[in-house]
Amino acid sequence: MILLQAGPVSLNVDSVEQAASTLYQVMIPEFSAFIGIGQAIGLVGALFYVFYRVWAHTVRNEPIDVFPLIRPLTIALTLLLYPVLFNGIVAVGYTIGAATEEMGAIRRGEVAQQLADNQRAKNAIIARDLTPGETALPSDSPGEGGFWSNIFGFVLGGTNAKSMYDSFKFGLDTMIELILTGLFALIFIAVSIGIKVISTYFLIILGIFGPLTIGLGLFEWFYGAIAAWVSRVLHLLLWIPIANIFGFILDTFHLTGLKMDYAELTTGQHVPANNLSLLLFYMLGIAGYMLVPKLATWIMDSTGVSEGLAVMAAPIRNSVSNVTSAGAAVAGGAAGKAAGAVSY
């Protein structure tokens, strides 16, 4: 997560991010009973399916064809091992997310250090430009006073301003910029953390209904359900790595801007007005984080995972369609014969 700064206010949301990262491990055990119910329903369906096939062959005095029973038996075994398999898939996705998170750890440290350097340089310049007036600064050593104490001393003292109107206008403009920047920073944080919380919520829901989906996948009408469920899980697991990579790019962009500001502070000896660039930065960040799900879809399509799952489900859908067409043809033929009998 990027370290945000809106004027004098620095926002470090690492603790909130850590809570969002551990949300899955905390919440999934709470729904173990629901997962168990889904496993039971799926296993009953698998047993019913196997029993029905064996019974049909027995009634027709036919040898039992074992090959069609491999699928229900495999699904039944998958349901028995479902918690281990699902948690393993999620663990792989979270491992990739952790790797991308570590990639930006050093960069975040650089951003935090640069923010501190810029703030010290700003305080030093403001304290240097102030002269004793009707309202003096607190008895802090030069350059070490708080940002707000320096600003209020500058505005209320009226020094370096041609009139009280200029001082009031400066204070009002500064306050409006701080409010807007803080508002966009808050939205930025909500969107970036919301990606992790929402993806975790979707994963929990898919994990709860996974056994039921797999169990229904036994029957011809629901053969495509398993492929769709796997596709959704893989799609969600891409959200966090993509968001972390985008955060790393934003950190790099932010660090470059901070270094340019620091160069102005040290060489130009004046405080640069960078609130507009911060607003632009937050707007780009909000738009980028909101496009994370779309980018995950593009990755799924470009790697061929979505197409592969669709190809896997296509023969099953075609067989169901053929069975339906054959049934309709038989029904149509029977209706035609009945109509012919009536005409005679």
C-alpha positions as CSV (number, residue, x, y, z in Angstrom):
1,M,0.0,0.0,0.0
2,I,1.3,3.4,-0.8
3,L,2.0,5.8,2.0
4,L,-0.3,8.7,1.4
5,Q,0.2,12.4,2.2
6,A,-2.4,15.1,2.0
7,G,-0.5,18.3,2.8
8,P,0.6,17.9,6.4
9,V,-1.5,14.8,7.1
10,S,0.3,11.5,6.5
11,L,-1.9,8.4,6.2
12,N,-0.4,5.0,6.9
13,V,-3.0,2.3,6.5
14,D,-0.7,-0.8,6.9
15,S,-2.7,-2.0,10.0
16,V,-6.0,-1.9,8.0
17,E,-4.3,-3.7,5.1
18,Q,-3.0,-6.4,7.4
19,A,-6.5,-6.9,8.8
20,A,-7.9,-7.2,5.2
21,S,-5.1,-9.7,4.3
22,T,-5.9,-12.0,7.2
23,L,-9.7,-11.8,6.7
24,Y,-9.9,-15.0,4.8
25,Q,-8.1,-17.1,7.4
26,V,-10.3,-15.6,10.1
27,M,-13.6,-15.9,8.4
28,I,-13.5,-19.3,6.5
29,P,-13.5,-21.4,9.7
30,E,-16.6,-19.6,10.8
31,F,-18.5,-21.1,7.8
32,S,-17.2,-24.6,8.1
33,A,-20.7,-25.9,9.1
34,F,-22.1,-24.5,5.8
35,I,-19.3,-26.0,3.8
36,G,-20.0,-29.4,5.5
37,I,-23.7,-29.1,4.5
38,G,-22.6,-28.5,0.9
39,Q,-20.3,-31.5,1.1
40,A,-23.0,-33.7,2.4
41,I,-25.5,-32.7,-0.3
42,G,-22.9,-33.2,-3.0
43,L,-21.9,-36.6,-1.7
44,V,-25.5,-37.7,-1.5
45,G,-26.0,-36.6,-5.1
46,A,-22.9,-38.5,-6.1
47,L,-24.0,-41.7,-4.4
48,F,-27.5,-41.4,-5.9
49,Y,-26.0,-40.9,-9.3
50,V,-23.8,-44.0,-9.0
51,F,-26.7,-46.1,-7.6
52,Y,-29.0,-45.0,-10.4
53,R,-26.5,-46.0,-13.1
54,V,-25.7,-49.3,-11.5
55,W,-29.4,-50.0,-10.9
56,A,-30.3,-49.2,-14.5
57,H,-27.7,-51.7,-15.8
58,T,-28.8,-54.3,-13.4
59,V,-32.5,-54.0,-14.3
60,R,-31.7,-54.3,-18.0
61,N,-29.5,-57.3,-17.4
62,E,-26.5,-55.6,-18.8
63,P,-22.9,-55.6,-17.7
64,I,-22.1,-52.6,-15.6
65,D,-20.1,-50.0,-17.5
66,V,-17.5,-48.7,-15.1
67,F,-16.1,-45.9,-17.3
68,P,-19.1,-43.5,-16.9
69,L,-18.8,-43.9,-13.1
70,I,-15.3,-42.5,-13.0
71,R,-16.6,-38.9,-13.1
72,P,-19.0,-39.2,-10.2
73,L,-16.4,-41.2,-8.1
74,T,-13.8,-38.5,-8.8
75,I,-16.2,-35.8,-7.9
76,A,-17.1,-37.6,-4.7
77,L,-13.4,-37.9,-3.8
78,T,-13.0,-34.2,-4.6
79,L,-15.9,-33.4,-2.2
80,L,-14.3,-35.4,0.6
81,L,-11.0,-33.5,0.2
82,Y,-12.7,-30.2,-0.7
83,P,-11.4,-28.1,2.3
84,V,-7.8,-29.2,1.6
85,L,-8.1,-28.6,-2.2
86,F,-9.8,-25.2,-2.0
87,N,-7.5,-23.9,0.8
88,G,-4.6,-25.1,-1.3
89,I,-5.7,-23.2,-4.4
90,V,-6.3,-20.0,-2.3
91,A,-3.0,-20.4,-0.6
92,V,-1.2,-20.4,-4.0
93,G,-3.0,-17.3,-4.9
94,Y,-2.2,-15.6,-1.7
95,T,1.4,-16.6,-2.0
96,I,1.6,-14.8,-5.3
97,G,-0.1,-11.8,-3.7
98,A,2.5,-11.9,-0.9
99,A,5.3,-12.0,-3.4
100,T,4.0,-8.9,-5.2
101,E,3.5,-7.2,-1.8
102,E,7.1,-7.8,-0.8
103,M,8.2,-6.3,-4.2
104,G,6.9,-2.9,-3.1
105,A,8.1,-3.0,0.6
106,I,11.5,-1.3,-0.1
107,R,9.8,1.3,-2.4
108,R,7.3,2.2,0.4
109,G,10.2,2.7,2.8
110,E,11.8,5.1,0.3
111,V,8.5,7.0,-0.1
112,A,8.2,7.3,3.7
113,Q,11.7,8.6,4.1
114,Q,11.3,11.1,1.3
115,L,8.0,12.3,2.8
116,A,9.9,13.0,6.1
117,D,12.7,14.8,4.3
118,N,10.3,17.0,2.4
119,Q,8.4,17.9,5.5
120,R,11.5,18.9,7.4
121,A,12.6,21.0,4.4
122,K,9.2,22.7,4.3
123,N,9.2,23.5,8.0
124,A,12.7,24.9,7.7
125,I,11.7,27.3,4.9
126,I,8.5,28.5,6.5
127,A,10.3,29.1,9.9
128,R,13.1,31.0,8.0
129,D,10.6,33.2,6.2
130,L,8.7,34.2,9.3
131,T,9.6,37.3,11.3
132,P,8.3,38.3,14.7
133,G,4.9,39.9,14.4
134,E,1.9,40.4,16.6
135,T,1.5,36.6,16.6
136,A,4.7,34.8,17.1
137,L,5.6,31.1,16.6
138,P,5.8,28.8,19.5
139,S,9.2,28.6,21.1
140,D,10.4,25.7,19.0
141,S,13.8,25.6,17.4
142,P,13.8,26.8,13.8
143,G,12.7,24.2,11.3
144,E,11.3,21.9,13.9
145,G,7.9,23.4,14.6
146,G,4.8,21.6,13.5
147,F,3.3,22.3,10.1
148,W,0.1,23.8,11.5
149,S,2.0,26.0,14.0
150,N,4.0,27.4,11.1
151,I,1.0,27.9,8.9
152,F,-1.1,29.7,11.6
153,G,1.9,31.8,12.6
154,F,2.3,32.8,8.9
155,V,-1.4,33.6,8.4
156,L,-2.1,35.3,11.6
157,G,1.2,37.2,11.8
158,G,0.5,38.7,8.4
159,T,4.2,38.8,7.5
160,N,5.3,38.4,4.0
161,A,1.8,39.5,2.9
162,K,0.8,42.8,1.6
163,S,-2.4,43.0,3.5
164,M,-4.6,41.0,5.8
165,Y,-6.7,40.1,2.8
166,D,-3.8,38.3,1.2
167,S,-3.2,36.4,4.4
168,F,-6.9,35.4,4.7
169,K,-7.0,34.4,1.0
170,F,-3.8,32.3,1.5
171,G,-5.3,30.5,4.5
172,L,-8.7,29.9,2.8
173,D,-7.0,28.5,-0.4
174,T,-4.8,26.3,1.7
175,M,-7.7,25.0,3.7
176,I,-9.8,24.2,0.6
177,E,-6.9,22.4,-1.1
178,L,-6.3,20.4,2.1
179,I,-10.0,19.4,2.3
180,L,-10.1,18.3,-1.3
181,T,-6.8,16.4,-1.1
182,G,-7.9,14.7,2.1
183,L,-11.2,13.7,0.6
184,F,-9.6,12.1,-2.5
185,A,-7.0,10.5,-0.3
186,L,-9.8,8.9,1.7
187,I,-11.6,7.6,-1.4
188,F,-8.2,6.3,-2.7
189,I,-7.7,4.3,0.5
190,A,-11.3,3.0,0.5
191,V,-11.0,1.8,-3.1
192,S,-7.5,0.2,-2.6
193,I,-8.5,-1.7,0.5
194,G,-11.9,-2.4,-0.8
195,I,-10.3,-4.5,-3.6
196,K,-8.9,-6.9,-1.0
197,V,-12.0,-7.0,1.2
198,I,-14.4,-7.5,-1.7
199,S,-12.2,-10.3,-3.3
200,T,-12.0,-12.0,0.1
201,Y,-15.8,-11.8,0.5
202,F,-16.4,-13.3,-3.0
203,L,-13.9,-16.1,-2.2
204,I,-15.7,-16.9,1.0
205,I,-19.0,-17.1,-0.8
206,L,-17.6,-19.3,-3.6
207,G,-15.9,-21.5,-0.9
208,I,-19.2,-22.0,0.9
209,F,-21.2,-22.9,-2.2
210,G,-18.3,-24.8,-3.9
211,P,-19.3,-28.2,-2.7
212,L,-22.9,-27.7,-3.8
213,T,-21.7,-26.5,-7.2
214,I,-19.4,-29.5,-7.6
215,G,-22.1,-31.9,-6.5
216,L,-24.6,-30.5,-9.0
217,G,-21.9,-30.9,-11.7
218,L,-22.6,-34.6,-11.6
219,F,-25.8,-34.2,-13.5
220,E,-26.0,-33.4,-17.2
221,W,-27.8,-30.1,-16.9
222,F,-25.0,-28.7,-14.6
223,Y,-21.9,-30.0,-16.3
224,G,-20.6,-26.5,-17.0
225,A,-21.0,-25.3,-13.4
226,I,-17.7,-26.7,-12.2
227,A,-15.7,-25.0,-15.0
228,A,-17.5,-21.7,-14.3
229,W,-16.8,-22.0,-10.6
230,V,-13.1,-22.7,-11.1
231,S,-12.9,-19.7,-13.5
232,R,-14.5,-17.4,-10.9
233,V,-12.1,-18.5,-8.2
234,L,-9.0,-18.0,-10.4
235,H,-10.3,-14.6,-11.5
236,L,-10.7,-13.5,-7.9
237,L,-7.2,-14.7,-6.9
238,L,-5.7,-12.4,-9.5
239,W,-7.2,-9.3,-8.0
240,I,-4.7,-8.9,-5.1
241,P,-1.5,-9.5,-7.1
242,I,-2.7,-7.0,-9.8
243,A,-3.6,-4.4,-7.1
244,N,-0.2,-4.8,-5.5
245,I,1.6,-4.4,-8.8
246,F,-0.4,-1.3,-9.5
247,G,0.4,0.0,-6.0
248,F,4.1,-0.5,-6.7
249,I,3.7,1.6,-9.9
250,L,2.0,4.3,-8.0
251,D,4.7,4.2,-5.3
252,T,7.3,4.8,-8.0
253,F,5.3,7.6,-9.5
254,H,4.8,9.2,-6.1
255,L,8.5,8.9,-5.2
256,T,9.5,10.6,-8.4
257,G,7.2,13.5,-7.7
258,L,8.5,13.8,-4.1
259,K,12.1,13.9,-5.3
260,M,11.2,16.7,-7.7
261,D,9.5,18.6,-4.8
262,Y,12.6,18.1,-2.6
263,A,14.8,19.5,-5.4
264,E,12.7,22.6,-5.5
265,L,12.8,22.9,-1.7
266,T,16.5,22.7,-1.5
267,T,17.5,24.7,-4.6
268,G,14.6,27.1,-5.1
269,Q,14.2,27.8,-1.4
270,H,10.4,28.0,-1.6
271,V,7.6,25.6,-0.8
272,P,6.1,24.2,-4.1
273,A,2.4,24.1,-4.5
274,N,1.9,20.4,-5.2
275,N,-1.7,19.8,-4.0
276,L,-3.0,19.8,-7.6
277,S,-0.5,17.0,-8.5
278,L,-1.7,15.1,-5.4
279,L,-5.3,15.4,-6.6
280,L,-4.3,14.1,-10.0
281,F,-2.3,11.3,-8.4
282,Y,-5.3,10.2,-6.3
283,M,-7.7,10.4,-9.3
284,L,-5.4,8.1,-11.3
285,G,-5.1,5.7,-8.4
286,I,-8.8,5.5,-7.9
287,A,-9.4,4.8,-11.6
288,G,-6.7,2.2,-11.7
289,Y,-7.9,0.3,-8.7
290,M,-11.4,0.2,-10.0
291,L,-10.1,-1.4,-13.3
292,V,-8.4,-4.2,-11.4
293,P,-11.3,-6.7,-12.0
294,K,-11.4,-5.8,-15.7
295,L,-7.6,-6.4,-16.0
296,A,-8.0,-9.8,-14.3
297,T,-10.5,-10.7,-17.0
298,W,-8.1,-9.7,-19.7
299,I,-5.4,-11.8,-18.1
300,M,-7.7,-14.8,-17.9
301,D,-8.6,-14.4,-21.6
302,S,-5.1,-13.8,-22.8
303,T,-3.6,-16.8,-21.0
304,G,-6.3,-19.0,-22.5
305,V,-7.7,-20.2,-19.1
306,S,-11.2,-19.0,-19.8
307,E,-11.2,-20.4,-23.3
308,G,-9.8,-23.7,-22.0
309,L,-12.5,-24.0,-19.4
310,A,-15.1,-23.2,-22.1
311,V,-13.7,-25.9,-24.4
312,M,-13.8,-28.4,-21.5
313,A,-17.5,-27.7,-20.9
314,A,-18.4,-27.5,-24.6
315,P,-18.7,-31.3,-25.3
316,I,-20.8,-31.7,-22.2
317,R,-23.1,-28.9,-23.3
318,N,-23.3,-30.4,-26.8
319,S,-24.2,-33.8,-25.4
320,V,-26.9,-32.3,-23.3
321,S,-28.2,-30.4,-26.4
322,N,-28.1,-33.7,-28.4
323,V,-30.0,-35.5,-25.7
324,T,-32.6,-32.7,-25.6
325,S,-32.9,-32.7,-29.4
326,A,-33.3,-36.5,-29.5
327,G,-36.0,-36.3,-26.8
328,A,-37.8,-33.7,-28.8
329,A,-37.6,-35.7,-32.0
330,V,-38.9,-38.8,-30.2
331,A,-41.7,-36.8,-28.7
332,G,-42.5,-35.3,-32.1
333,G,-42.5,-38.7,-33.8
334,A,-44.9,-40.1,-31.2
335,A,-47.2,-37.1,-31.6
336,G,-47.2,-37.6,-35.4
337,K,-48.1,-41.3,-35.0
338,A,-50.9,-40.4,-32.6
339,A,-52.2,-37.8,-35.0
340,G,-52.1,-40.3,-37.9
341,A,-54.0,-42.8,-35.8
342,V,-56.7,-40.3,-35.0
343,S,-57.1,-39.3,-38.7
344,Y,-57.9,-42.9,-39.5
